[in-house]
Amino acid sequence: MQVKVLAFGPLADEMGGKEHDIEMKTNTSIRFLLEELGVEMWLSQGLVISINGRKVGEDEPVCDGDEIALLPPVSGG
């Protein structure tokens, strides 16, 4: 199955861009996807994840055609 991953802020820099089309196995969770991308450490730093515009947790299943947004915490002042 194929999903689109949208990364923002410093996470986009770390992943080498904002948009990524990713080929995944069926029956995949968000956590597995993050591990495959090598960015699971962001979960402990307050990463917010949405699938098709709906906020989800790391155990949420991923379906073919989903658009997954990875939103790292914002800092600044």
N, CA, C, O and CB atoms as a CASP TS submission, in Angstrom:
PFRMAT TS
TARGET T0000
AUTHOR 0000-0000-0000
METHOD Language model
MODEL 1
PARENT N/A
ATOM      1  N   MET     1       0.840  -1.173   0.000  1.00  0.00           N
ATOM      2  CA  MET     1       0.000   0.000   0.000  1.00  0.00           C
ATOM      3  C   MET     1       0.885   1.236   0.000  1.00  0.00           C
ATOM      4  O   MET     1       2.049   1.191   0.397  1.00  0.00           O
ATOM      5  CB  MET     1      -0.955  -0.002   1.210  1.00  0.00           C
ATOM      6  N   GLN     2       0.312   2.328  -0.450  1.00  0.00           N
ATOM      7  CA  GLN     2       1.080   3.562  -0.519  1.00  0.00           C
ATOM      8  C   GLN     2       0.389   4.643   0.303  1.00  0.00           C
ATOM      9  O   GLN     2      -0.833   4.790   0.261  1.00  0.00           O
ATOM     10  CB  GLN     2       1.255   4.019  -1.984  1.00  0.00           C
ATOM     11  N   VAL     3       1.200   5.405   1.058  1.00  0.00           N
ATOM     12  CA  VAL     3       0.693   6.521   1.847  1.00  0.00           C
ATOM     13  C   VAL     3       1.537   7.755   1.543  1.00  0.00           C
ATOM     14  O   VAL     3       2.674   7.651   1.083  1.00  0.00           O
ATOM     15  CB  VAL     3       0.712   6.189   3.373  1.00  0.00           C
ATOM     16  N   LYS     4       0.964   8.909   1.807  1.00  0.00           N
ATOM     17  CA  LYS     4       1.700  10.165   1.662  1.00  0.00           C
ATOM     18  C   LYS     4       2.000  10.686   3.058  1.00  0.00           C
ATOM     19  O   LYS     4       1.101  10.825   3.887  1.00  0.00           O
ATOM     20  CB  LYS     4       0.888  11.221   0.821  1.00  0.00           C
ATOM     21  N   VAL     5       3.280  10.975   3.312  1.00  0.00           N
ATOM     22  CA  VAL     5       3.694  11.524   4.595  1.00  0.00           C
ATOM     23  C   VAL     5       4.087  12.975   4.384  1.00  0.00           C
ATOM     24  O   VAL     5       4.914  13.292   3.529  1.00  0.00           O
ATOM     25  CB  VAL     5       4.870  10.706   5.214  1.00  0.00           C
ATOM     26  N   LEU     6       3.481  13.856   5.179  1.00  0.00           N
ATOM     27  CA  LEU     6       3.802  15.274   5.164  1.00  0.00           C
ATOM     28  C   LEU     6       4.527  15.596   6.464  1.00  0.00           C
ATOM     29  O   LEU     6       3.983  15.386   7.548  1.00  0.00           O
ATOM     30  CB  LEU     6       2.516  16.154   4.992  1.00  0.00           C
ATOM     31  N   ALA     7       5.739  16.100   6.361  1.00  0.00           N
ATOM     32  CA  ALA     7       6.537  16.444   7.538  1.00  0.00           C
ATOM     33  C   ALA     7       6.687  17.958   7.611  1.00  0.00           C
ATOM     34  O   ALA     7       6.785  18.632   6.585  1.00  0.00           O
ATOM     35  CB  ALA     7       7.933  15.752   7.492  1.00  0.00           C
ATOM     36  N   PHE     8       6.702  18.485   8.832  1.00  0.00           N
ATOM     37  CA  PHE     8       6.773  19.926   9.028  1.00  0.00           C
ATOM     38  C   PHE     8       7.925  20.298   9.948  1.00  0.00           C
ATOM     39  O   PHE     8       8.430  19.469  10.706  1.00  0.00           O
ATOM     40  CB  PHE     8       5.461  20.449   9.593  1.00  0.00           C
ATOM     41  N   GLY     9       8.331  21.562   9.867  1.00  0.00           N
ATOM     42  CA  GLY     9       9.362  22.110  10.753  1.00  0.00           C
ATOM     43  C   GLY     9      10.665  21.352  10.666  1.00  0.00           C
ATOM     44  O   GLY     9      11.078  20.925   9.588  1.00  0.00           O
ATOM     45  N   PRO    10      11.323  21.183  11.825  1.00  0.00           N
ATOM     46  CA  PRO    10      12.629  20.511  11.834  1.00  0.00           C
ATOM     47  C   PRO    10      12.550  19.049  11.389  1.00  0.00           C
ATOM     48  O   PRO    10      13.543  18.480  10.937  1.00  0.00           O
ATOM     49  CB  PRO    10      13.232  20.583  13.224  1.00  0.00           C
ATOM     50  N   LEU    11      11.387  18.455  11.518  1.00  0.00           N
ATOM     51  CA  LEU    11      11.216  17.071  11.067  1.00  0.00           C
ATOM     52  C   LEU    11      11.326  16.983   9.542  1.00  0.00           C
ATOM     53  O   LEU    11      11.882  16.019   9.016  1.00  0.00           O
ATOM     54  CB  LEU    11       9.852  16.514  11.538  1.00  0.00           C
ATOM     55  N   ALA    12      10.804  17.974   8.838  1.00  0.00           N
ATOM     56  CA  ALA    12      10.937  18.010   7.375  1.00  0.00           C
ATOM     57  C   ALA    12      12.404  18.127   6.986  1.00  0.00           C
ATOM     58  O   ALA    12      12.849  17.489   6.032  1.00  0.00           O
ATOM     59  CB  ALA    12      10.128  19.189   6.776  1.00  0.00           C
ATOM     60  N   ASP    13      13.155  18.939   7.721  1.00  0.00           N
ATOM     61  CA  ASP    13      14.594  19.066   7.459  1.00  0.00           C
ATOM     62  C   ASP    13      15.298  17.731   7.683  1.00  0.00           C
ATOM     63  O   ASP    13      16.131  17.315   6.877  1.00  0.00           O
ATOM     64  CB  ASP    13      15.218  20.155   8.360  1.00  0.00           C
ATOM     65  N   GLU    14      14.958  17.071   8.774  1.00  0.00           N
ATOM     66  CA  GLU    14      15.583  15.777   9.104  1.00  0.00           C
ATOM     67  C   GLU    14      15.272  14.710   8.051  1.00  0.00           C
ATOM     68  O   GLU    14      16.117  13.870   7.742  1.00  0.00           O
ATOM     69  CB  GLU    14      15.108  15.294  10.484  1.00  0.00           C
ATOM     70  N   MET    15      14.050  14.750   7.502  1.00  0.00           N
ATOM     71  CA  MET    15      13.634  13.745   6.530  1.00  0.00           C
ATOM     72  C   MET    15      14.001  14.122   5.095  1.00  0.00           C
ATOM     73  O   MET    15      13.766  13.341   4.173  1.00  0.00           O
ATOM     74  CB  MET    15      12.145  13.527   6.630  1.00  0.00           C
ATOM     75  N   GLY    16      14.578  15.315   4.897  1.00  0.00           N
ATOM     76  CA  GLY    16      15.005  15.709   3.564  1.00  0.00           C
ATOM     77  C   GLY    16      13.898  16.228   2.671  1.00  0.00           C
ATOM     78  O   GLY    16      14.005  16.158   1.447  1.00  0.00           O
ATOM     79  N   GLY    17      12.836  16.748   3.264  1.00  0.00           N
ATOM     80  CA  GLY    17      11.745  17.315   2.475  1.00  0.00           C
ATOM     81  C   GLY    17      10.426  17.207   3.186  1.00  0.00           C
ATOM     82  O   GLY    17      10.299  16.509   4.192  1.00  0.00           O
ATOM     83  N   LYS    18       9.428  17.915   2.650  1.00  0.00           N
ATOM     84  CA  LYS    18       8.111  17.970   3.293  1.00  0.00           C
ATOM     85  C   LYS    18       7.177  16.854   2.857  1.00  0.00           C
ATOM     86  O   LYS    18       6.378  16.383   3.666  1.00  0.00           O
ATOM     87  CB  LYS    18       7.464  19.290   3.007  1.00  0.00           C
ATOM     88  N   GLU    19       7.249  16.412   1.601  1.00  0.00           N
ATOM     89  CA  GLU    19       6.316  15.400   1.105  1.00  0.00           C
ATOM     90  C   GLU    19       7.050  14.128   0.701  1.00  0.00           C
ATOM     91  O   GLU    19       8.073  14.167   0.017  1.00  0.00           O
ATOM     92  CB  GLU    19       5.517  15.945  -0.082  1.00  0.00           C
ATOM     93  N   HIS    20       6.500  12.999   1.143  1.00  0.00           N
ATOM     94  CA  HIS    20       7.115  11.704   0.849  1.00  0.00           C
ATOM     95  C   HIS    20       6.021  10.691   0.532  1.00  0.00           C
ATOM     96  O   HIS    20       5.088  10.521   1.316  1.00  0.00           O
ATOM     97  CB  HIS    20       7.989  11.215   2.041  1.00  0.00           C
ATOM     98  N   ASP    21       6.127  10.023  -0.602  1.00  0.00           N
ATOM     99  CA  ASP    21       5.243   8.902  -0.923  1.00  0.00           C
ATOM    100  C   ASP    21       5.956   7.638  -0.463  1.00  0.00           C
ATOM    101  O   ASP    21       7.050   7.325  -0.934  1.00  0.00           O
ATOM    102  CB  ASP    21       4.891   8.845  -2.472  1.00  0.00           C
ATOM    103  N   ILE    22       5.331   6.916   0.458  1.00  0.00           N
ATOM    104  CA  ILE    22       5.955   5.768   1.109  1.00  0.00           C
ATOM    105  C   ILE    22       5.169   4.506   0.785  1.00  0.00           C
ATOM    106  O   ILE    22       3.943   4.483   0.887  1.00  0.00           O
ATOM    107  CB  ILE    22       6.039   5.978   2.640  1.00  0.00           C
ATOM    108  N   GLU    23       5.879   3.471   0.398  1.00  0.00           N
ATOM    109  CA  GLU    23       5.289   2.145   0.163  1.00  0.00           C
ATOM    110  C   GLU    23       5.414   1.351   1.464  1.00  0.00           C
ATOM    111  O   GLU    23       6.514   1.184   1.990  1.00  0.00           O
ATOM    112  CB  GLU    23       5.999   1.390  -1.043  1.00  0.00           C
ATOM    113  N   MET    24       4.281   0.863   1.980  1.00  0.00           N
ATOM    114  CA  MET    24       4.266   0.137   3.253  1.00  0.00           C
ATOM    115  C   MET    24       3.552  -1.200   3.094  1.00  0.00           C
ATOM    116  O   MET    24       2.792  -1.408   2.148  1.00  0.00           O
ATOM    117  CB  MET    24       3.585   0.979   4.351  1.00  0.00           C
ATOM    118  N   LYS    25       3.811  -2.101   4.040  1.00  0.00           N
ATOM    119  CA  LYS    25       3.056  -3.352   4.108  1.00  0.00           C
ATOM    120  C   LYS    25       1.658  -3.062   4.645  1.00  0.00           C
ATOM    121  O   LYS    25       1.459  -2.079   5.359  1.00  0.00           O
ATOM    122  CB  LYS    25       3.787  -4.400   5.004  1.00  0.00           C
ATOM    123  N   THR    26       0.703  -3.900   4.311  1.00  0.00           N
ATOM    124  CA  THR    26      -0.634  -3.743   4.879  1.00  0.00           C
ATOM    125  C   THR    26      -0.578  -4.050   6.374  1.00  0.00           C
ATOM    126  O   THR    26       0.387  -4.642   6.857  1.00  0.00           O
ATOM    127  CB  THR    26      -1.662  -4.672   4.160  1.00  0.00           C
ATOM    128  N   ASN    27      -1.615  -3.644   7.099  1.00  0.00           N
ATOM    129  CA  ASN    27      -1.692  -3.837   8.554  1.00  0.00           C
ATOM    130  C   ASN    27      -0.532  -3.157   9.280  1.00  0.00           C
ATOM    131  O   ASN    27       0.095  -3.747  10.160  1.00  0.00           O
ATOM    132  CB  ASN    27      -1.704  -5.331   8.887  1.00  0.00           C
ATOM    133  N   THR    28      -0.262  -1.933   8.907  1.00  0.00           N
ATOM    134  CA  THR    28       0.812  -1.150   9.502  1.00  0.00           C
ATOM    135  C   THR    28       0.218  -0.113  10.442  1.00  0.00           C
ATOM    136  O   THR    28      -0.856   0.431  10.188  1.00  0.00           O
ATOM    137  CB  THR    28       1.673  -0.472   8.412  1.00  0.00           C
ATOM    138  N   SER    29       0.934   0.154  11.535  1.00  0.00           N
ATOM    139  CA  SER    29       0.514   1.198  12.468  1.00  0.00           C
ATOM    140  C   SER    29       1.391   2.433  12.277  1.00  0.00           C
ATOM    141  O   SER    29       2.434   2.380  11.626  1.00  0.00           O
ATOM    142  CB  SER    29       0.589   0.693  13.939  1.00  0.00           C
ATOM    143  N   ILE    30       0.948   3.533  12.853  1.00  0.00           N
ATOM    144  CA  ILE    30       1.742   4.760  12.810  1.00  0.00           C
ATOM    145  C   ILE    30       3.121   4.522  13.417  1.00  0.00           C
ATOM    146  O   ILE    30       4.125   4.968  12.861  1.00  0.00           O
ATOM    147  CB  ILE    30       1.019   5.900  13.554  1.00  0.00           C
ATOM    148  N   ARG    31       3.181   3.829  14.545  1.00  0.00           N
ATOM    149  CA  ARG    31       4.479   3.591  15.199  1.00  0.00           C
ATOM    150  C   ARG    31       5.421   2.850  14.252  1.00  0.00           C
ATOM    151  O   ARG    31       6.587   3.224  14.130  1.00  0.00           O
ATOM    152  CB  ARG    31       4.293   2.780  16.513  1.00  0.00           C
ATOM    153  N   PHE    32       4.936   1.815  13.587  1.00  0.00           N
ATOM    154  CA  PHE    32       5.778   1.058  12.657  1.00  0.00           C
ATOM    155  C   PHE    32       6.265   1.966  11.530  1.00  0.00           C
ATOM    156  O   PHE    32       7.431   1.900  11.141  1.00  0.00           O
ATOM    157  CB  PHE    32       5.004  -0.151  12.078  1.00  0.00           C
ATOM    158  N   LEU    33       5.386   2.806  11.009  1.00  0.00           N
ATOM    159  CA  LEU    33       5.767   3.740   9.954  1.00  0.00           C
ATOM    160  C   LEU    33       6.878   4.669  10.434  1.00  0.00           C
ATOM    161  O   LEU    33       7.863   4.882   9.727  1.00  0.00           O
ATOM    162  CB  LEU    33       4.550   4.558   9.494  1.00  0.00           C
ATOM    163  N   LEU    34       6.718   5.225  11.642  1.00  0.00           N
ATOM    164  CA  LEU    34       7.740   6.122  12.185  1.00  0.00           C
ATOM    165  C   LEU    34       9.067   5.405  12.386  1.00  0.00           C
ATOM    166  O   LEU    34      10.128   5.982  12.146  1.00  0.00           O
ATOM    167  CB  LEU    34       7.271   6.719  13.504  1.00  0.00           C
ATOM    168  N   GLU    35       9.015   4.145  12.828  1.00  0.00           N
ATOM    169  CA  GLU    35      10.237   3.359  12.985  1.00  0.00           C
ATOM    170  C   GLU    35      10.905   3.125  11.636  1.00  0.00           C
ATOM    171  O   GLU    35      12.127   3.224  11.522  1.00  0.00           O
ATOM    172  CB  GLU    35       9.931   2.017  13.663  1.00  0.00           C
ATOM    173  N   GLU    36      10.116   2.819  10.623  1.00  0.00           N
ATOM    174  CA  GLU    36      10.664   2.611   9.277  1.00  0.00           C
ATOM    175  C   GLU    36      11.318   3.885   8.741  1.00  0.00           C
ATOM    176  O   GLU    36      12.324   3.825   8.033  1.00  0.00           O
ATOM    177  CB  GLU    36       9.557   2.147   8.318  1.00  0.00           C
ATOM    178  N   LEU    37      10.740   5.030   9.085  1.00  0.00           N
ATOM    179  CA  LEU    37      11.293   6.311   8.636  1.00  0.00           C
ATOM    180  C   LEU    37      12.459   6.775   9.508  1.00  0.00           C
ATOM    181  O   LEU    37      13.159   7.723   9.151  1.00  0.00           O
ATOM    182  CB  LEU    37      10.206   7.374   8.630  1.00  0.00           C
ATOM    183  N   GLY    38      12.671   6.115  10.648  1.00  0.00           N
ATOM    184  CA  GLY    38      13.762   6.479  11.548  1.00  0.00           C
ATOM    185  C   GLY    38      13.506   7.737  12.356  1.00  0.00           C
ATOM    186  O   GLY    38      14.447   8.424  12.753  1.00  0.00           O
ATOM    187  N   VAL    39      12.237   8.045  12.605  1.00  0.00           N
ATOM    188  CA  VAL    39      11.902   9.276  13.335  1.00  0.00           C
ATOM    189  C   VAL    39      11.032   9.007  14.569  1.00  0.00           C
ATOM    190  O   VAL    39      10.372   9.920  15.066  1.00  0.00           O
ATOM    191  CB  VAL    39      11.183  10.249  12.406  1.00  0.00           C
ATOM    192  N   GLU    40      11.023   7.773  15.064  1.00  0.00           N
ATOM    193  CA  GLU    40      10.162   7.441  16.204  1.00  0.00           C
ATOM    194  C   GLU    40      10.548   8.195  17.473  1.00  0.00           C
ATOM    195  O   GLU    40       9.723   8.330  18.376  1.00  0.00           O
ATOM    196  CB  GLU    40      10.211   5.953  16.468  1.00  0.00           C
ATOM    197  N   MET    41      11.798   8.693  17.563  1.00  0.00           N
ATOM    198  CA  MET    41      12.210   9.428  18.750  1.00  0.00           C
ATOM    199  C   MET    41      11.405  10.715  18.949  1.00  0.00           C
ATOM    200  O   MET    41      11.357  11.254  20.055  1.00  0.00           O
ATOM    201  CB  MET    41      13.683   9.753  18.663  1.00  0.00           C
ATOM    202  N   TRP    42      10.774  11.205  17.880  1.00  0.00           N
ATOM    203  CA  TRP    42       9.943  12.406  17.977  1.00  0.00           C
ATOM    204  C   TRP    42       8.689  12.169  18.809  1.00  0.00           C
ATOM    205  O   TRP    42       8.098  13.126  19.309  1.00  0.00           O
ATOM    206  CB  TRP    42       9.553  12.886  16.589  1.00  0.00           C
ATOM    207  N   LEU    43       8.268  10.914  18.970  1.00  0.00           N
ATOM    208  CA  LEU    43       7.086  10.625  19.780  1.00  0.00           C
ATOM    209  C   LEU    43       7.266  11.111  21.212  1.00  0.00           C
ATOM    210  O   LEU    43       6.328  11.635  21.812  1.00  0.00           O
ATOM    211  CB  LEU    43       6.787   9.126  19.771  1.00  0.00           C
ATOM    212  N   SER    44       8.462  10.942  21.763  1.00  0.00           N
ATOM    213  CA  SER    44       8.714  11.371  23.145  1.00  0.00           C
ATOM    214  C   SER    44       8.930  12.875  23.254  1.00  0.00           C
ATOM    215  O   SER    44       9.046  13.409  24.357  1.00  0.00           O
ATOM    216  CB  SER    44       9.924  10.643  23.704  1.00  0.00           C
ATOM    217  N   GLN    45       8.985  13.554  22.122  1.00  0.00           N
ATOM    218  CA  GLN    45       9.211  14.999  22.121  1.00  0.00           C
ATOM    219  C   GLN    45       7.937  15.782  21.804  1.00  0.00           C
ATOM    220  O   GLN    45       7.994  16.986  21.554  1.00  0.00           O
ATOM    221  CB  GLN    45      10.296  15.354  21.116  1.00  0.00           C
ATOM    222  N   GLY    46       6.797  15.108  21.813  1.00  0.00           N
ATOM    223  CA  GLY    46       5.524  15.791  21.624  1.00  0.00           C
ATOM    224  C   GLY    46       5.010  15.812  20.195  1.00  0.00           C
ATOM    225  O   GLY    46       4.211  16.679  19.842  1.00  0.00           O
ATOM    226  N   LEU    47       5.455  14.871  19.361  1.00  0.00           N
ATOM    227  CA  LEU    47       4.988  14.806  17.979  1.00  0.00           C
ATOM    228  C   LEU    47       3.478  14.620  17.929  1.00  0.00           C
ATOM    229  O   LEU    47       2.925  13.764  18.619  1.00  0.00           O
ATOM    230  CB  LEU    47       5.687  13.667  17.228  1.00  0.00           C
ATOM    231  N   VAL    48       2.817  15.427  17.108  1.00  0.00           N
ATOM    232  CA  VAL    48       1.384  15.282  16.857  1.00  0.00           C
ATOM    233  C   VAL    48       1.234  14.659  15.473  1.00  0.00           C
ATOM    234  O   VAL    48       1.887  15.080  14.519  1.00  0.00           O
ATOM    235  CB  VAL    48       0.626  16.669  16.956  1.00  0.00           C
ATOM    236  N   ILE    49       0.367  13.652  15.372  1.00  0.00           N
ATOM    237  CA  ILE    49       0.180  12.913  14.125  1.00  0.00           C
ATOM    238  C   ILE    49      -1.279  13.020  13.716  1.00  0.00           C
ATOM    239  O   ILE    49      -2.182  12.886  14.543  1.00  0.00           O
ATOM    240  CB  ILE    49       0.609  11.420  14.277  1.00  0.00           C
ATOM    241  N   SER    50      -1.499  13.263  12.429  1.00  0.00           N
ATOM    242  CA  SER    50      -2.876  13.215  11.932  1.00  0.00           C
ATOM    243  C   SER    50      -2.924  12.349  10.681  1.00  0.00           C
ATOM    244  O   SER    50      -1.980  12.306   9.892  1.00  0.00           O
ATOM    245  CB  SER    50      -3.417  14.645  11.634  1.00  0.00           C
ATOM    246  N   ILE    51      -4.045  11.665  10.524  1.00  0.00           N
ATOM    247  CA  ILE    51      -4.316  10.885   9.327  1.00  0.00           C
ATOM    248  C   ILE    51      -5.548  11.498   8.680  1.00  0.00           C
ATOM    249  O   ILE    51      -6.622  11.545   9.280  1.00  0.00           O
ATOM    250  CB  ILE    51      -4.525   9.352   9.652  1.00  0.00           C
ATOM    251  N   ASN    52      -5.379  11.964   7.456  1.00  0.00           N
ATOM    252  CA  ASN    52      -6.483  12.581   6.712  1.00  0.00           C
ATOM    253  C   ASN    52      -7.173  13.679   7.526  1.00  0.00           C
ATOM    254  O   ASN    52      -8.397  13.809   7.500  1.00  0.00           O
ATOM    255  CB  ASN    52      -7.505  11.515   6.309  1.00  0.00           C
ATOM    256  N   GLY    53      -6.362  14.473   8.252  1.00  0.00           N
ATOM    257  CA  GLY    53      -6.876  15.607   9.000  1.00  0.00           C
ATOM    258  C   GLY    53      -7.420  15.297  10.382  1.00  0.00           C
ATOM    259  O   GLY    53      -7.944  16.187  11.052  1.00  0.00           O
ATOM    260  N   ARG    54      -7.305  14.040  10.826  1.00  0.00           N
ATOM    261  CA  ARG    54      -7.825  13.624  12.141  1.00  0.00           C
ATOM    262  C   ARG    54      -6.654  13.234  13.036  1.00  0.00           C
ATOM    263  O   ARG    54      -5.856  12.369  12.677  1.00  0.00           O
ATOM    264  CB  ARG    54      -8.835  12.430  12.002  1.00  0.00           C
ATOM    265  N   LYS    55      -6.550  13.877  14.209  1.00  0.00           N
ATOM    266  CA  LYS    55      -5.469  13.582  15.149  1.00  0.00           C
ATOM    267  C   LYS    55      -5.591  12.141  15.638  1.00  0.00           C
ATOM    268  O   LYS    55      -6.671  11.686  16.012  1.00  0.00           O
ATOM    269  CB  LYS    55      -5.495  14.567  16.348  1.00  0.00           C
ATOM    270  N   VAL    56      -4.451  11.427  15.626  1.00  0.00           N
ATOM    271  CA  VAL    56      -4.439  10.014  16.019  1.00  0.00           C
ATOM    272  C   VAL    56      -3.243   9.723  16.922  1.00  0.00           C
ATOM    273  O   VAL    56      -2.330  10.538  17.052  1.00  0.00           O
ATOM    274  CB  VAL    56      -4.402   9.101  14.771  1.00  0.00           C
ATOM    275  N   GLY    57      -3.268   8.554  17.538  1.00  0.00           N
ATOM    276  CA  GLY    57      -2.162   8.081  18.362  1.00  0.00           C
ATOM    277  C   GLY    57      -1.249   7.157  17.566  1.00  0.00           C
ATOM    278  O   GLY    57      -1.512   6.845  16.405  1.00  0.00           O
ATOM    279  N   GLU    58      -0.185   6.734  18.209  1.00  0.00           N
ATOM    280  CA  GLU    58       0.820   5.926  17.525  1.00  0.00           C
ATOM    281  C   GLU    58       0.361   4.516  17.169  1.00  0.00           C
ATOM    282  O   GLU    58       0.970   3.866  16.319  1.00  0.00           O
ATOM    283  CB  GLU    58       2.034   5.837  18.371  1.00  0.00           C
ATOM    284  N   ASP    59      -0.704   4.037  17.806  1.00  0.00           N
ATOM    285  CA  ASP    59      -1.204   2.689  17.526  1.00  0.00           C
ATOM    286  C   ASP    59      -2.250   2.662  16.420  1.00  0.00           C
ATOM    287  O   ASP    59      -2.764   1.598  16.077  1.00  0.00           O
ATOM    288  CB  ASP    59      -1.785   2.088  18.779  1.00  0.00           C
ATOM    289  N   GLU    60      -2.567   3.817  15.865  1.00  0.00           N
ATOM    290  CA  GLU    60      -3.587   3.918  14.814  1.00  0.00           C
ATOM    291  C   GLU    60      -3.148   3.144  13.568  1.00  0.00           C
ATOM    292  O   GLU    60      -2.007   3.286  13.130  1.00  0.00           O
ATOM    293  CB  GLU    60      -3.857   5.404  14.456  1.00  0.00           C
ATOM    294  N   PRO    61      -4.030   2.336  12.998  1.00  0.00           N
ATOM    295  CA  PRO    61      -3.677   1.641  11.750  1.00  0.00           C
ATOM    296  C   PRO    61      -3.627   2.615  10.574  1.00  0.00           C
ATOM    297  O   PRO    61      -4.330   3.625  10.547  1.00  0.00           O
ATOM    298  CB  PRO    61      -4.687   0.514  11.457  1.00  0.00           C
ATOM    299  N   VAL    62      -2.785   2.283   9.618  1.00  0.00           N
ATOM    300  CA  VAL    62      -2.619   3.084   8.407  1.00  0.00           C
ATOM    301  C   VAL    62      -3.237   2.318   7.248  1.00  0.00           C
ATOM    302  O   VAL    62      -3.044   1.108   7.125  1.00  0.00           O
ATOM    303  CB  VAL    62      -1.110   3.405   8.132  1.00  0.00           C
ATOM    304  N   CYS    63      -3.985   3.025   6.391  1.00  0.00           N
ATOM    305  CA  CYS    63      -4.642   2.412   5.243  1.00  0.00           C
ATOM    306  C   CYS    63      -4.076   2.964   3.940  1.00  0.00           C
ATOM    307  O   CYS    63      -3.505   4.054   3.906  1.00  0.00           O
ATOM    308  CB  CYS    63      -6.154   2.643   5.304  1.00  0.00           C
ATOM    309  N   ASP    64      -4.243   2.201   2.882  1.00  0.00           N
ATOM    310  CA  ASP    64      -3.784   2.616   1.565  1.00  0.00           C
ATOM    311  C   ASP    64      -4.385   3.969   1.200  1.00  0.00           C
ATOM    312  O   ASP    64      -5.589   4.182   1.350  1.00  0.00           O
ATOM    313  CB  ASP    64      -4.147   1.562   0.506  1.00  0.00           C
ATOM    314  N   GLY    65      -3.549   4.873   0.726  1.00  0.00           N
ATOM    315  CA  GLY    65      -4.005   6.186   0.290  1.00  0.00           C
ATOM    316  C   GLY    65      -4.087   7.233   1.380  1.00  0.00           C
ATOM    317  O   GLY    65      -4.412   8.386   1.093  1.00  0.00           O
ATOM    318  N   ASP    66      -3.801   6.869   2.635  1.00  0.00           N
ATOM    319  CA  ASP    66      -3.866   7.840   3.725  1.00  0.00           C
ATOM    320  C   ASP    66      -2.835   8.950   3.541  1.00  0.00           C
ATOM    321  O   ASP    66      -1.759   8.743   2.979  1.00  0.00           O
ATOM    322  CB  ASP    66      -3.652   7.144   5.070  1.00  0.00           C
ATOM    323  N   GLU    67      -3.198  10.129   4.032  1.00  0.00           N
ATOM    324  CA  GLU    67      -2.259  11.250   4.102  1.00  0.00           C
ATOM    325  C   GLU    67      -1.941  11.457   5.579  1.00  0.00           C
ATOM    326  O   GLU    67      -2.824  11.764   6.380  1.00  0.00           O
ATOM    327  CB  GLU    67      -2.855  12.570   3.439  1.00  0.00           C
ATOM    328  N   ILE    68      -0.670  11.285   5.928  1.00  0.00           N
ATOM    329  CA  ILE    68      -0.238  11.319   7.315  1.00  0.00           C
ATOM    330  C   ILE    68       0.615  12.564   7.515  1.00  0.00           C
ATOM    331  O   ILE    68       1.636  12.748   6.853  1.00  0.00           O
ATOM    332  CB  ILE    68       0.549  10.026   7.697  1.00  0.00           C
ATOM    333  N   ALA    69       0.180  13.412   8.438  1.00  0.00           N
ATOM    334  CA  ALA    69       0.928  14.631   8.743  1.00  0.00           C
ATOM    335  C   ALA    69       1.666  14.439  10.055  1.00  0.00           C
ATOM    336  O   ALA    69       1.090  13.985  11.043  1.00  0.00           O
ATOM    337  CB  ALA    69      -0.011  15.867   8.815  1.00  0.00           C
ATOM    338  N   LEU    70       2.948  14.789  10.056  1.00  0.00           N
ATOM    339  CA  LEU    70       3.797  14.708  11.236  1.00  0.00           C
ATOM    340  C   LEU    70       4.134  16.134  11.666  1.00  0.00           C
ATOM    341  O   LEU    70       4.834  16.860  10.962  1.00  0.00           O
ATOM    342  CB  LEU    70       5.099  13.873  10.952  1.00  0.00           C
ATOM    343  N   LEU    71       3.625  16.517  12.828  1.00  0.00           N
ATOM    344  CA  LEU    71       3.743  17.891  13.301  1.00  0.00           C
ATOM    345  C   LEU    71       4.555  17.932  14.594  1.00  0.00           C
ATOM    346  O   LEU    71       4.024  17.629  15.663  1.00  0.00           O
ATOM    347  CB  LEU    71       2.346  18.515  13.518  1.00  0.00           C
ATOM    348  N   PRO    72       5.832  18.300  14.513  1.00  0.00           N
ATOM    349  CA  PRO    72       6.641  18.381  15.723  1.00  0.00           C
ATOM    350  C   PRO    72       6.202  19.563  16.592  1.00  0.00           C
ATOM    351  O   PRO    72       5.563  20.489  16.094  1.00  0.00           O
ATOM    352  CB  PRO    72       8.130  18.508  15.361  1.00  0.00           C
ATOM    353  N   PRO    73       6.537  19.539  17.884  1.00  0.00           N
ATOM    354  CA  PRO    73       6.170  20.660  18.747  1.00  0.00           C
ATOM    355  C   PRO    73       6.856  21.943  18.263  1.00  0.00           C
ATOM    356  O   PRO    73       7.952  21.911  17.704  1.00  0.00           O
ATOM    357  CB  PRO    73       6.552  20.363  20.221  1.00  0.00           C
ATOM    358  N   VAL    74       6.188  23.052  18.491  1.00  0.00           N
ATOM    359  CA  VAL    74       6.721  24.351  18.062  1.00  0.00           C
ATOM    360  C   VAL    74       7.350  25.035  19.274  1.00  0.00           C
ATOM    361  O   VAL    74       6.791  25.037  20.370  1.00  0.00           O
ATOM    362  CB  VAL    74       5.596  25.253  17.428  1.00  0.00           C
ATOM    363  N   SER    75       8.512  25.605  19.049  1.00  0.00           N
ATOM    364  CA  SER    75       9.135  26.389  20.107  1.00  0.00           C
ATOM    365  C   SER    75       9.537  27.724  19.529  1.00  0.00           C
ATOM    366  O   SER    75       9.640  27.889  18.314  1.00  0.00           O
ATOM    367  CB  SER    75      10.359  25.653  20.720  1.00  0.00           C
ATOM    368  N   GLY    76       9.755  28.638  20.380  1.00  0.00           N
ATOM    369  CA  GLY    76      10.163  29.956  19.917  1.00  0.00           C
ATOM    370  C   GLY    76       9.589  31.019  20.823  1.00  0.00           C
ATOM    371  O   GLY    76       8.977  30.724  21.850  1.00  0.00           O
ATOM    372  N   GLY    77       9.795  32.245  20.433  1.00  0.00           N
ATOM    373  CA  GLY    77       9.284  33.291  21.293  1.00  0.00           C
ATOM    374  C   GLY    77       9.347  34.620  20.634  1.00  0.00           C
ATOM    375  O   GLY    77       8.951  35.623  21.228  1.00  0.00           O
TER
END
